[in-house]
Amino acid sequence: MPTLPDGELFSIVRPHQHLLRGCYCCKLLWINPNREIHFTTEKDFWIFSKALYSLNQRRLSASDLALHDIHFSSTICPTCAQMINGEKYRQRQIDEGNFPCFGSACNGYCDRSDCKYRLGCITRADWDPSQEPYYTYVFHLIEPRIQPAQNAHS
């Protein structure tokens, strides 16, 4: 995906900023699929996705984005959470008498279906918002919920 000029980029993202979540650790922004989605067309979603992709290539901080009147809910992304909590969970696995394998699943595969840390351990290959497959993944999550925006004249 090519990047967009700054003025166009911020004007595309600003009306949909309520959909954004951001990691305060790695500065990635992503779409919160649990929010109410209001894109008039599928094309509008893809234009927004292109703008978000461009923002993620720049890794702007929350304060940099606030200068452009773009605000979002900050949290920590699954990848950073796994990195930050990895040692703690591996130690818990040892304490519980299990193999300390947290965060070592390869390509989303783990043969330990009984592990209570499994959901936090396996990160989706298509989750990373700095990569194009993420937007296809999100689109399939929200496609049934893309609703026309309310017309101000109706």
N, C-alpha and C positions, 0 to 999 in steps of 0.2 A: 504494500500500500504506500503510495507517495504521501509525503507530508503536505499540510495545508499552510497558507500564509497566516501569520498570527491573528490579524483582525478577523478573518473569516473563521478561524479555528475557535476563538473564544465566543464569537457570536452564535456559532452552532451549538456549543456545549452549554452555554449559560441558561437557555430555557429548560434544559433537562437536567440541571445540576442536582435536583432532588433525587435522581436515580443513582447518584454516585456514592461509592464508598472509596476510601483511600487508606493505604497502609502508611502509617507514620514511620515505619522502619525503612522500607525500600522505595517509598513514594509512588507506587503503582496505584492507578485508579481503575476501578471496575464498576460494572453495572450491578446494582443490587436487584436481582430478579424477583425479590419478594415485594418490591414497591409497585404501585399502580403505574402501569405503562400507558402512555398516551402518545403514540406516533400516528400521524394521519395515514401514512402508507409504509409499506415495507422499505421503500426507497429512503424515506426519512430516517428509519432505523439505521440503515447502512451508511448514510451520510454522517449521522451522529457517531456511529462506530468508527468511521474513518477519522473523525476529529479526535475521539478518545484515544485511538491508536497513536495519533500524532502527538498528543499530550504525553502519553506514556513513553514515547521515544525521547522526549525532552527531560523526563523525570523532574518536573517542577515541584517545589515544595508547596505546602498548603498556604504559606504566607505569600509566595509568588503568585499563586492562583487567586488569592483574595485580592491582590492588587488589580486583577481583571474582573472582580466581582463574581468569582466562581467559588462557591463554598460547598463542602461535602462532609459527610460523616466519617470521622477518622477511626480506624481500628487497626488491626494487624492482619495481614493476609495469611492464608494457610501455609504458604511456603516459608515465610518468616517465623510463624508460630512453630512450625516443625523444627526449624533451625534453633530457635531460642529454647524450646522445651525439650529438645532431643535428649540431652544429657540427663535431665531430671527423669524422663520416662524410661530411659535405658536403665538407670539405677533402680527405679521401681520394679522393672522387669526382673532384675537380678534378685532384689529383695523378695520377690514373689516366687523365686525358683525357676524363672523362665529365661530363655536365651535373650540377651540384650540386643534386639534387632530393630528397635524403633527408628524409622526413617530410612531403612535400607531396602524397602520394596523396590523392585526393578520394573519399570514400565507399568506401574500400577498393580503388579501381581504380588500377592502375599498368600502363602499357604496356611497361615495361622488364622483360620476363620473364627476361632474361639478367643482371640486376643482382645482385651477390652480397650486397647489403644489403637486398634486397627483403623478406625475412621480418621483419626488425627494423623496417622502414619502415612496412609496412601494418598498422595496428592495426584490429582488428575493431570495427565499430560496435556489436556486441552484447557487447563485452567488459566494459564499465564496470560494476563491481559496485554503483555508486551509482544505477544505472538498472534498472528492472524487467526489460527484455528479457534482461539477463545471466542471470537465474535460469532462464529458459526454455531458454537456450542450454546452461547447465550441466546442467539436468535431462536434456536430450536426449543429452548426452555420457555421463552416468552411469546413465541409466534401465535399460539392460540389466544393470547391476551392482548395483542396489539389492537387497540381500539381507536377510532377516529377521535381526535381532540375535540373538545366542545367548541362549537362555533359561537362566537360572541354575539351573533345576531339571532340566535335561535332561542 
